[in-house]
Amino acid sequence: MNRSVLFSLVLLYLSVAPGCKRIGKFDMPGWFKQGDIVIGGIFPKTSALHNLKTLFFTKNNFSPRFDLRAFRWTQMMIFAIEEINKDPTILLNVTLGYRILDSCSSPTNTLRAALTLVGGQEENNSTCFPAVSAIVAEAGSSQSIAVASTVGPFQVPVVSYFSTCACLSDRAKYPTFFRTIPSDYYQAKALAALVKRFGWEWIGALQSDNDYGLNGIRAFKEEVTKLGVCIAFVGTIKRTYSVDKTLRVLEMIKKSTVKVILAFTAEGDFYPLMKEVVKQNITGIQWIASEAWITSSRLSTPEMFQAFGGALGFVMPKMAVPNLKPFLTSISPHADSGAVLDGMCTGDETLSDSQDPFFDVTELRVSYNVYNAIYAIAHALHRVVFCKSVGEKGIHQITLYLYSIYSQVTAQLQRVHFVNTFGDSIFFDENGDPPASYEVINWQLRDGEVHHVSLGHFASAVNGDYKLSILEEEIVWRTGKNIPTSVCSEVCPVGTRKAQIKGKPICCFECISCAEGSIANMTGAVDCVPCPVKFWSNDKKDECIPKTVEYLTYSEPMGIIITVLSLLGASLSLTTMVIFIKNKQTPVIKASNVELSCFLLLSLVLCFLCPLTFIGTPTVWTCMLRHTAFGLTFAVCISCVLGKTIVVVLAFKATTPGSKVARQFGPKQQRIIVCACTFIQVVIIILWLTLNPPYPDMVFQHSTKKILLECNTGSEAAFYAVLSYIGFLAVICLVLAFIARKLPDNFNEAKFITFSLLIFCAVWISFIPAYVSSPGKFTTAVETFAILSSAFGLFICIFAPKCYIILIKPERNTKRLVAKH
């Protein structure tokens, strides 16, 4: 751009800044154009004043790169009003005027400007201006708050184009405030959605020390807290802060472990800190930007890109306004009679061929908001000026009294709903806010310049919720190609759970292995999940596996031993029975009562085979068989022993051989004793099986990793009744045998029966505590070994001496030796 042309533009720009700075002789009251209805405007037109002074009032090299955004906003207001005045479809025969004042980005100056616009009186000047019907103000939230809270009670409508503080949606405090930019309530949701999208859980935050920054970070914290995200620190900055304050915030950033920082700040507040970040070469941080600075040309420089490249943020959608460019290029200080040029310009300069970004109207954002604000006011005024009276036809113009139509304009703004020239639907909700829609912006360096690349959007979905859509593969990250991670603690692997560290935020935790029997099959688990009762955790604690089903099997060593001993005992008993039958006429066999001995041997065979029912998978039938067979066979066995003991006692207690007592207790009586004693056990067993029989059961308490498959006795009382009855018979036998142990005879069975019953009783007395305390399948093993031990004790003690005489010492198997004495 030609230097003199640009200087002319700057002079016009500065000439409307009366309350801020004075440069040379330029001190004009602002832009004003008379009209039937006047709209007021307040803009921060001197926000880049020090840059302009450097450019034109020092000897530094010339550079056209300065921020004239606010100047373009004012020109957009003028452009929109002139466009409306030419439009026959709106405010026909009513001319809009404007009066634009400067806020100097100060709430105090903004308030002064607002009161000036409403009152119509210029400070320190006798000139009177017409009061405005509405005010377009302001860029900063704090400035808009000052205006809206002051003029709101007087029903003066205020429409902002760049104030985003969610607090301004409070209709109780700001009843006449509207805006054409979404509230930070929605931007906070958008930023939280971005944080969630990339899994950032540990982030830092910077806020401007004003309503915009404080309320913005508050809303953001509310949103991310719902997602479990932690804010490591919140630094507060402002352009008027001392260097020491700025450096303290910088130290906080350097000491923190966060890799992602949100800067919810105004452009001017963030700039000093950005310079220090670049100066100290602080890199490796992914920056998230608010809409206030993500597209700022002042900040988007290659120098800043060194530390802030790849920044992500949200802005309102862009729009191209082609007709605005001819309007901007036609600006000339000669068109303003108040501009004092001191001969620096000839008036022949032109801006038509300028390539300065100021004239780029293809990506307008805030300027487009100004455009919509003016049109919204115009449509509201149209509804006020032209209305259809009840009972009448046609349109008629009503008398205008500006001080009485503020409330009407406010009411009509609330009802405004139209489609603008570019196809966008313009309306306000009940809080005065427009529908929320944002573009996702990414800082990318192309051809040596920083570009604001749009990579997605955040807008309302079909279900009324808001949805974030973004092209992740096209994002340029500060840390390279991969998405940066920012966590206080690494995600807990599978098999572990989070354990909160005392005094630390919720995002800072330790990873503790799950307890036995519980798992965590996902990373980052808060709690471990207990496995179902039939399952157990694997070694990695990430999967529940079926518990091992345990029962006594034929293939394991213990099962093999029991099987061998059972078959051995049964074989020996059968062999002995054969021997007894074959040698039943010998004195030894006759003396031991052949019938009872065979009954006893047969019951011992069944006793030896009984443990086989304890091996293998328990079923309903095997469970009933194992306990009943055990109780019944031992009852028969001890009954036979009892019969033999009674025979011995009666035979040798008779005073004379062949006495009536001995003769009366013959085989018939012996059989009755055996059957009677067995019958009682049969009754107990029948009652047991009828009322509460044994059944297969899964036992979990003995082992955490195994399921014991065993036979539940059903009724413990019945089980112990069976044992008790066997014990009762054994005690009677023991007593009788003990009495007859010293009777004179070379072959006195009483002493062998006594010894066998001592073994029997010792085995079963020790069985009870061993049975109760043995875990798992060892309970079954204890019972089987008790059966085998007692059976072998009876067999060896009663039949081994007889077999010894018959097989080894046949010479002693004579009537003389057996009956000697």
ABEGO torsion letter per residue (X at the ends): XBAAAAAAAAAAAAAABAAABBBEABBBAEBBBBBABBBBBBBBAAAAAAAAAAAAABABBBBABBBAAAAAAAAAAAAAAAAAAABAABGBGBBBBBBBBBAGGBAAAAAAAAAAAAAGBBBGBABBBBBBABBBOBABAAAAAAAAAAAAAAGBBBBBAABABAAAABAAABAABBBABBBAAAAAAAAAAAAAAAGBABBBBBBBBBAAAAAAAAAAAAAAAAAGBBBABBBBBBAABBAAAAAAAAAAAAABABABBBBBBBAAAAAAAAAAAAAAGBBGBBBBBBAAAAABAAABBAAAAAAABGBBBBBBBBBBBAAAAAAAAABBAAABAABBAGGABAGABBAAABABAAABAABBAAAAAAAAAAAAAAAAAAAAABBBBBGBBEBBBBBBBAAAAAAAAAAAAAABBBBBAAGBBBBBBAAGBBBBBBBBBBBBBBGGBBBBBBAEBBBBBAAGBBBBBBBAAABBBAAEABBBBBBABBBBBBGBBBBBBBGBBAABBBBBBBBBGBBBABBGBABBBBBBAABBBBAAGABBBBBBBBBBBAABAAAAAAAAAAAAAAAAAAAAAAAAAAAAABAAAAAAGAAAAAAAAAAAAAAAAAAAAABEBBBAAAAAAAAAAAAAAAAAAAAAAAAAAAAAAAAAABABBGBAAAAABBAAAAAAAAAAAAAAAAAAAAAAAAABBBBBBBBAAABAABBBBBBBAGBAAAAAAAAAAAAAAAAAAAAAAAAAAABBBABBAAAAAAAAAAAAAAAAAAAAAAAAABBEAAAAAAAAAAAAAAAAAAAAAAAAAAAAAAAABAAABBAAAAABX
